[in-house]
Amino acid sequence: MADQGPNAEKTDDELAREARAGSRRSFEELTSRYRRRLFVYLRPRLASDEDAEDLVQETFLKLYRNIGSFDPAYRFSTWLYTAAQRLAIDAFRRGAADQHRLSAAKNETSAEPAAESDGERGDGAARVADPTGIWAAARTLGAVRFRVLWLRYGEDMSVEEIAAVTGRTRLAVRILLHRARTSLAGRIGRVTRPATLPAAGNGGNDSKGESRCGARSAVG
């Protein structure tokens, strides 16, 4: 417990650098900060809470095994969400292949996998703190729009960082954000500004005067 206090006061990027140098406790602190937030991000794309939880675990395991490749020039959150995005795509492809085989065995027409749907999946993402209900409304916009809103306002990522995570162009991200904000404003009956979307939060970083959802590192 003695090391948990100091770790809680450190930024994400400080912890990532320490984890890269071999500190397991620093990595565990990062896991604690991001586990719930990553679940919220992944849940709309997957078939169940259990699938999302498994993918969260898989993401952190992959990052722990490859922590030596973390580049301190970039934000830890960008690296984390990029890895999660790739694993989610792999999981969808595996699910699509399994469903195709199952459908072929039943001699039925293969249906579109539910994991690829842009619609809402279950209520597991309700785990995020959402006193205003705005994130609940955002989830009704579909998985893709929810994800870009979450990265922009929940994780405070720039358009460039969102483009890197999602594999889209910056223009595509800007268009998605604009459409998502417009749709969200229609759902909640008022203009939605960035400040109205609750941030994810991450432990003790606020006490060091950093951004609402994690440390910013100087990129470039």
C-alpha positions as CSV (number, residue, x, y, z in Angstrom):
1,M,0.0,0.0,0.0
2,A,2.9,2.3,0.6
3,D,3.6,2.8,-3.1
4,Q,-0.1,3.3,-4.1
5,G,-0.3,6.8,-2.7
6,P,2.6,8.2,-4.8
7,N,1.5,6.3,-7.9
8,A,-2.0,7.8,-7.6
9,E,-0.4,11.3,-7.8
10,K,1.5,10.5,-11.0
11,T,0.4,11.3,-14.5
12,D,-0.4,8.5,-17.0
13,D,2.8,9.3,-18.9
14,E,5.0,9.2,-15.8
15,L,3.5,5.8,-14.9
16,A,3.9,4.5,-18.5
17,R,7.6,5.5,-18.5
18,E,8.1,3.7,-15.1
19,A,6.2,0.7,-16.4
20,R,8.5,0.7,-19.5
21,A,11.4,0.7,-17.1
22,G,10.1,-2.4,-15.3
23,S,7.7,-1.1,-12.7
24,R,4.8,-3.6,-12.4
25,R,3.0,-1.4,-9.8
26,S,3.0,1.6,-12.2
27,F,1.4,-0.6,-14.9
28,E,-1.2,-1.8,-12.4
29,E,-2.1,1.8,-11.6
30,L,-2.6,2.5,-15.3
31,T,-4.8,-0.6,-15.5
32,S,-6.8,0.6,-12.6
33,R,-7.4,4.0,-14.2
34,Y,-8.4,2.7,-17.6
35,R,-10.1,-0.6,-17.1
36,R,-13.7,0.8,-16.7
37,R,-13.1,3.5,-19.4
38,L,-11.8,1.0,-21.9
39,F,-14.8,-1.2,-21.2
40,V,-17.2,1.7,-21.9
41,Y,-15.4,2.3,-25.2
42,L,-15.4,-1.3,-26.4
43,R,-18.9,-2.5,-25.1
44,P,-21.1,-1.1,-27.9
45,R,-19.1,-3.1,-30.5
46,L,-19.3,-6.4,-28.8
47,A,-22.0,-8.9,-28.2
48,S,-22.0,-9.0,-24.4
49,D,-20.5,-7.5,-21.2
50,E,-18.4,-10.7,-20.9
51,D,-16.9,-10.2,-24.4
52,A,-16.0,-6.6,-23.6
53,E,-14.4,-7.6,-20.3
54,D,-12.4,-10.3,-22.0
55,L,-11.2,-7.8,-24.6
56,V,-10.2,-5.3,-21.9
57,Q,-8.1,-8.0,-20.2
58,E,-6.6,-9.1,-23.5
59,T,-5.7,-5.4,-24.3
60,F,-3.9,-4.9,-21.0
61,L,-2.1,-8.2,-21.3
62,K,-0.9,-7.3,-24.8
63,L,0.3,-3.9,-23.6
64,Y,2.1,-5.4,-20.6
65,R,3.9,-7.9,-22.8
66,N,4.9,-5.1,-25.2
67,I,5.5,-2.2,-22.7
68,G,9.1,-1.9,-23.9
69,S,7.8,-0.7,-27.3
70,F,5.9,2.3,-25.7
71,D,7.1,5.5,-27.1
72,P,7.2,8.2,-24.4
73,A,6.8,10.9,-27.1
74,Y,3.1,10.0,-27.4
75,R,0.3,9.8,-24.9
76,F,-0.3,6.4,-23.2
77,S,-4.0,6.7,-23.8
78,T,-3.5,6.9,-27.6
79,W,-1.3,3.8,-27.5
80,L,-3.9,1.9,-25.3
81,Y,-6.9,2.7,-27.4
82,T,-5.1,2.0,-30.6
83,A,-4.2,-1.5,-29.3
84,A,-7.8,-2.0,-28.2
85,Q,-9.2,-0.9,-31.5
86,R,-7.0,-3.5,-33.4
87,L,-8.0,-6.3,-31.0
88,A,-11.6,-5.4,-31.4
89,I,-11.3,-5.6,-35.2
90,D,-9.6,-9.0,-34.9
91,A,-12.4,-10.2,-32.5
92,F,-15.0,-9.1,-35.0
93,R,-13.3,-10.9,-37.8
94,R,-13.1,-14.1,-35.8
95,G,-16.8,-13.7,-34.9
96,A,-17.7,-13.2,-38.5
97,A,-15.8,-16.3,-39.6
98,D,-17.4,-18.4,-36.8
99,Q,-20.9,-17.1,-37.8
100,H,-20.3,-17.9,-41.5
101,R,-19.3,-21.4,-40.7
102,L,-22.3,-21.9,-38.4
103,S,-24.6,-20.5,-41.1
104,A,-23.1,-22.7,-43.7
105,A,-23.6,-25.7,-41.5
106,K,-27.3,-24.8,-41.2
107,N,-27.5,-24.1,-44.9
108,E,-28.8,-20.6,-44.1
109,T,-27.9,-17.2,-45.4
110,S,-25.2,-15.6,-43.4
111,A,-26.4,-12.7,-41.4
112,E,-24.4,-9.5,-40.6
113,P,-22.6,-10.0,-37.3
114,A,-24.2,-8.1,-34.5
115,A,-20.7,-6.9,-33.4
116,E,-20.3,-4.8,-36.5
117,S,-23.6,-3.0,-36.0
118,D,-23.6,0.7,-35.5
119,G,-26.4,0.3,-33.0
120,E,-26.4,0.0,-29.2
121,R,-25.5,-3.3,-27.6
122,G,-26.8,-3.9,-24.1
123,D,-26.4,-1.7,-21.1
124,G,-22.9,-2.5,-19.9
125,A,-21.6,0.9,-21.0
126,A,-23.8,2.4,-18.3
127,R,-20.9,1.8,-15.9
128,V,-19.5,5.2,-16.8
129,A,-20.4,8.0,-14.4
130,D,-23.1,9.9,-16.2
131,P,-25.1,12.2,-13.8
132,T,-26.5,14.2,-16.7
133,G,-27.5,11.3,-18.8
134,I,-25.6,12.7,-21.8
135,W,-23.5,9.6,-22.3
136,A,-26.6,7.4,-22.2
137,A,-28.0,9.5,-25.0
138,A,-24.7,9.3,-26.9
139,R,-24.8,5.5,-26.8
140,T,-28.1,5.6,-28.7
141,L,-26.3,7.2,-31.7
142,G,-24.6,4.0,-32.5
143,A,-21.2,2.4,-31.8
144,V,-19.1,4.5,-34.3
145,R,-20.4,7.9,-33.2
146,F,-20.3,6.9,-29.6
147,R,-16.6,5.9,-29.9
148,V,-15.5,9.2,-31.5
149,L,-17.4,11.2,-28.9
150,W,-15.9,9.1,-26.1
151,L,-12.4,9.6,-27.4
152,R,-12.8,13.3,-28.0
153,Y,-14.7,14.3,-24.8
154,G,-14.3,11.3,-22.5
155,E,-10.6,10.9,-23.1
156,D,-9.8,14.5,-24.3
157,M,-8.0,13.3,-27.5
158,S,-7.3,15.5,-30.4
159,V,-8.7,14.9,-33.9
160,E,-5.2,13.6,-34.9
161,E,-5.1,11.2,-32.0
162,I,-8.6,9.9,-32.7
163,A,-7.6,9.4,-36.4
164,A,-4.6,7.4,-35.2
165,V,-6.7,5.2,-32.9
166,T,-9.6,4.5,-35.3
167,G,-7.6,4.3,-38.5
168,R,-9.6,7.1,-40.1
169,T,-8.5,10.3,-41.8
170,R,-8.7,13.6,-39.8
171,L,-11.4,14.8,-42.2
172,A,-13.4,11.7,-41.6
173,V,-13.1,12.1,-37.8
174,R,-14.2,15.8,-38.0
175,I,-17.2,14.8,-40.0
176,L,-18.1,12.0,-37.6
177,L,-17.8,14.4,-34.6
178,H,-19.9,17.0,-36.3
179,R,-22.6,14.5,-37.1
180,A,-22.5,12.9,-33.7
181,R,-22.7,16.3,-31.9
182,T,-25.6,17.4,-34.2
183,S,-27.5,14.1,-33.6
184,L,-26.8,14.2,-29.9
185,A,-28.1,17.8,-29.7
186,G,-31.3,16.6,-31.3
187,R,-31.6,13.7,-28.8
188,I,-31.3,15.8,-25.7
189,G,-33.1,18.8,-27.1
190,R,-30.3,21.4,-26.7
191,V,-27.0,22.4,-28.2
192,T,-24.2,20.1,-26.9
193,R,-20.9,21.8,-26.2
194,P,-17.7,19.9,-25.3
195,A,-18.0,21.1,-21.7
196,T,-21.4,19.4,-21.3
197,L,-20.0,15.9,-21.9
198,P,-18.6,14.4,-18.7
199,A,-15.0,13.4,-18.9
200,A,-13.9,9.9,-17.9
201,G,-11.6,11.0,-15.1
202,N,-8.5,9.2,-13.9
203,G,-7.7,9.2,-10.3
204,G,-5.2,11.6,-8.9
205,N,-4.2,13.5,-12.0
206,D,-6.5,16.4,-11.4
207,S,-4.5,17.3,-8.3
208,K,-1.6,18.1,-10.6
209,G,-3.5,20.5,-12.7
210,E,-3.7,18.3,-15.8
211,S,-6.4,17.7,-18.3
212,R,-9.6,16.1,-17.1
213,C,-8.9,12.8,-18.6
214,G,-5.2,12.2,-18.3
215,A,-1.8,13.5,-18.8
216,R,-0.9,15.3,-22.0
217,S,2.5,14.7,-23.4
218,A,4.2,16.9,-25.9
219,V,3.8,15.2,-29.2
220,G,6.2,16.0,-32.0
